[in-house]
Amino acid sequence: KRVKMTVYANPILPVVEIRDVEFCKGQINTDWGEKEGEGKSILLDIYLPKDRNRAKKLPTLLAIHGGAFKWGEKQWMEHVAQYFAPRGWAVVSIDYRLMDEKGWVPKWWKDEVVKKGACKWCQLDE
């Protein structure tokens, strides 16, 4: 379903930042031999136009940093959020687990974090 939304060409709205919201609690990687309770919680940051009509849906940008699962953090996408949020967008910047000392990432991990985690949390289509 398409929703008509107003997006401003120029930054006109102040921004509210909500940091370190847990969206995936205790994610474990059994391929790495982790057991229940050893997992890591995954966090996200939310950037919203402050003076928004709460009754209307906002266009939402899910910002995922690069780094090939070797390095990176959600703060890398702050410049993207600072561009879009003052123009009427909600921006959600996520962290995800990196390879760390293991040196590899299971194939299922990418879909798990993005589709079942972040998109579901934001209630976006996959």
Secondary structure, 3 states (H helix, E strand, C coil): CCCCCCCCCCCCCCEEEEEEEEEEEEECCHHHCCCCCCCEEEEEEEEEECCCCCCCCCCEEEEECCCCCCCCCHHHHHHHHHHHHHHCCEEEEECCCCCCCCCCCCHHHHHHHHHHHHHHHHCCCC
